[in-house]
Amino acid sequence: MADGPKAVIVTFHTNTEAMKCGDVCKRHGIAGRLVSIPRDISAGCGYAWRTEAAELDRFLTFLERQSIEHEAVHLRSL
């Protein structure tokens, strides 16, 4: 993986969890956005949350507190 800025793609088992994540994150001002899953990632639904790698710990803690289950975490170069 190339050096430089990194992004995190967090996938979900269902569209319901992905949409819940998007709504709750927007209300709470959590950095990131819902995106379509990149073709090289296999996941339970077609959406993922994309955020900066520096935000990963904060984001995962937030998901846990909001009872939002995620499927996997993928680190990407920008």
Buried (B, 14 or more C-beta within 10 A) or exposed (E): EEEEEBBBBBBBBBEEBBBBBBEBBEEEEBEBEBBEBEEEEEBBBEBBBBBBBEBBEEBBEBBEEEEBEBBBBBEBEE
